[in-house]
Amino acid sequence: MEEENQKRIRWERILEDCGIGRRHMYKTLENYDAPTREKQAALLACKTFAEAVENKRAIGGLLLLGKPGTGKTHLSCGIVNYLASKQAWGLRRNLRDIFADVKDTYRKDSEDSELEVIESYGRRKVLVIDEVGAFQMSEHEKSIFTSIMDRRYENEVFTVLVSNLDFEGLKTEIGDRNIDRLREDGGKVVLFSWESHRC
């Protein structure tokens, strides 16, 4: 019993390091409820992405778009959870937190530079960026976001964007160039068009 408890604690620490909080710690691809054809298609897209990353196959970005409460965060955390179980470490971050990490470098006593933080996010093998479009980015924030995406494109690493915006809204928010690069190599747009399960 004690050994099982220690394993659980170690696993939860791993997931915390991957950016998954307690609420979503046990949201997996296996326990996502997919009774409809549309939900099954969303689950398949996420499984296909995760397996491609695990097997180091070229695959474009994954865009999970749609209404709040439809399971986008569950599936994106499921991807990170699956990869962690295969020792292919991913990181999930809200976009606002990424900007906070960059802005924290503006302190006089900061040990990191803006460029170092951007490079760190640009190199991460798997990065899930949640809450894209939850607030309007300033021009400076758009520049930071594009710098990170440019580096990820050049480094050929894997990116998932999660947003409550529809496709046209996301394109307006992050720009055609970022969208085109995410869709290269078979990148997928998954639309969560059903109603919130929270209602």
C-alpha positions in Angstrom: 0.0 0.0 0.0 2.8 2.4 0.9 4.7 1.6 -2.3 1.5 2.3 -4.3 1.1 5.6 -2.5 4.7 6.6 -3.2 4.3 5.7 -6.9 1.1 7.9 -7.1 3.0 10.8 -5.4 5.9 10.5 -7.8 3.5 10.4 -10.8 1.6 13.5 -9.6 4.9 15.3 -9.2 5.9 14.4 -12.8 2.5 15.7 -14.0 2.9 18.9 -12.0 6.3 19.4 -13.7 4.5 19.0 -17.0 2.1 21.8 -16.1 -0.9 19.8 -15.2 -2.7 20.9 -12.1 -4.7 18.7 -9.7 -8.0 19.3 -11.4 -6.8 17.7 -14.7 -4.2 15.3 -13.3 -6.2 12.2 -14.1 -7.8 13.4 -17.4 -6.5 10.9 -19.9 -7.1 9.9 -23.4 -8.5 6.6 -22.1 -11.2 8.2 -19.8 -12.4 10.9 -22.3 -16.1 10.2 -22.8 -16.8 10.1 -26.6 -20.3 8.8 -27.2 -20.8 10.7 -30.5 -19.0 10.6 -33.8 -17.7 14.1 -33.5 -16.2 13.4 -30.0 -14.7 10.2 -31.3 -13.1 12.1 -34.2 -11.6 14.6 -31.7 -10.3 11.8 -29.5 -8.7 10.0 -32.5 -7.0 13.2 -33.6 -5.4 13.6 -30.2 -4.4 10.0 -30.0 -2.9 10.2 -33.5 -0.9 13.3 -32.5 0.4 11.7 -29.2 1.4 8.5 -31.0 3.2 10.4 -33.7 5.2 12.4 -31.1 6.0 9.2 -29.2 7.3 7.5 -32.4 9.1 10.7 -33.6 7.0 10.9 -36.8 6.6 14.2 -38.6 3.2 15.7 -37.8 2.0 19.3 -37.9 0.4 21.2 -35.1 -2.9 20.4 -33.4 -5.5 23.1 -32.9 -8.3 22.3 -30.5 -11.0 25.0 -31.0 -14.5 25.6 -29.7 -16.8 26.4 -26.9 -15.9 26.3 -23.2 -16.6 23.0 -21.4 -16.5 20.8 -24.4 -13.4 18.7 -23.4 -10.5 20.5 -25.1 -8.5 20.8 -21.9 -9.2 17.2 -21.0 -7.8 16.0 -24.3 -4.8 18.3 -24.3 -3.9 17.2 -20.8 -4.5 13.6 -21.9 -1.9 14.1 -24.6 0.6 15.3 -22.0 -0.3 12.5 -19.6 0.1 9.9 -22.3 3.5 11.2 -23.3 4.7 11.4 -19.7 3.8 7.7 -19.4 6.1 7.1 -22.4 8.9 9.3 -21.0 8.3 11.9 -23.8 7.9 14.9 -21.6 5.6 17.7 -22.7 4.6 20.9 -21.1 1.2 22.5 -20.8 1.0 26.3 -20.1 -1.7 28.9 -20.3 -0.7 31.7 -22.7 -1.0 34.3 -20.0 1.6 32.4 -17.9 4.0 32.2 -20.8 3.8 36.0 -21.1 4.3 36.3 -17.3 7.4 34.2 -17.5 8.8 36.5 -20.2 7.8 39.7 -18.4 9.4 38.4 -15.2 12.8 38.7 -16.9 12.3 42.5 -17.0 13.1 42.7 -13.2 16.6 44.0 -12.5 17.4 41.0 -10.4 16.2 38.4 -13.0 18.7 35.7 -13.8 17.2 35.1 -17.2 16.8 37.3 -20.3 13.7 37.6 -22.4 15.5 35.8 -25.2 16.4 32.9 -22.9 12.8 32.3 -21.9 11.6 32.5 -25.5 14.4 30.1 -26.6 13.3 27.7 -23.8 9.7 27.6 -25.0 10.9 27.4 -28.5 12.9 24.2 -27.8 10.5 22.3 -25.7 9.7 19.1 -27.5 5.9 19.2 -26.9 4.2 22.4 -25.9 0.5 22.7 -25.2 -0.6 26.4 -25.1 -4.0 26.8 -23.5 -6.3 29.8 -23.3 -5.2 31.3 -26.6 -7.6 34.1 -27.4 -8.9 34.3 -23.8 -7.6 37.9 -23.8 -6.5 40.3 -26.5 -2.8 40.3 -27.0 -0.8 43.5 -27.1 1.5 44.1 -30.1 4.4 43.2 -27.8 2.8 40.0 -26.7 2.0 39.1 -30.3 5.7 39.6 -31.1 6.7 37.3 -28.2 4.2 34.7 -29.3 5.4 34.8 -32.9 9.0 34.6 -31.8 8.2 31.4 -29.8 6.3 29.9 -32.7 9.1 30.8 -35.1 11.6 28.9 -33.0 9.3 25.9 -32.6 8.9 25.8 -36.4 12.6 25.9 -37.0 13.3 23.3 -34.3 10.6 21.0 -35.7 9.0 20.4 -32.3 5.3 19.6 -31.6 2.7 22.3 -30.7 -0.9 22.1 -29.5 -3.0 25.2 -29.3 -6.2 25.3 -27.3 -8.7 28.1 -27.8 -12.4 29.0 -27.3 -12.1 30.9 -30.6 -13.3 29.6 -33.9 -10.9 29.1 -36.7 -11.3 32.5 -38.2 -11.1 34.1 -34.8 -7.8 32.3 -34.0 -6.4 33.3 -37.4 -7.2 36.9 -36.7 -5.6 36.6 -33.2 -2.3 34.9 -34.1 -1.9 35.6 -37.8 -2.0 33.7 -41.1 1.7 32.8 -40.9 1.5 31.0 -37.6 -1.7 29.2 -38.7 0.0 28.1 -42.0 3.0 26.7 -40.2 0.9 24.8 -37.6 -1.1 23.2 -40.5 2.1 22.2 -42.4 2.9 18.5 -42.4 -0.7 17.4 -41.9 -1.5 19.7 -38.9 -5.1 19.2 -37.8 -7.9 21.6 -36.8 -10.4 20.0 -34.4 -13.7 21.8 -33.9 -15.5 21.2 -30.6 -19.0 22.3 -31.8 -21.1 20.6 -29.2 -22.5 22.1 -26.0 -20.7 22.3 -22.7 -20.8 19.2 -20.5 -20.8 21.6 -17.5 -24.4 22.7 -18.1 
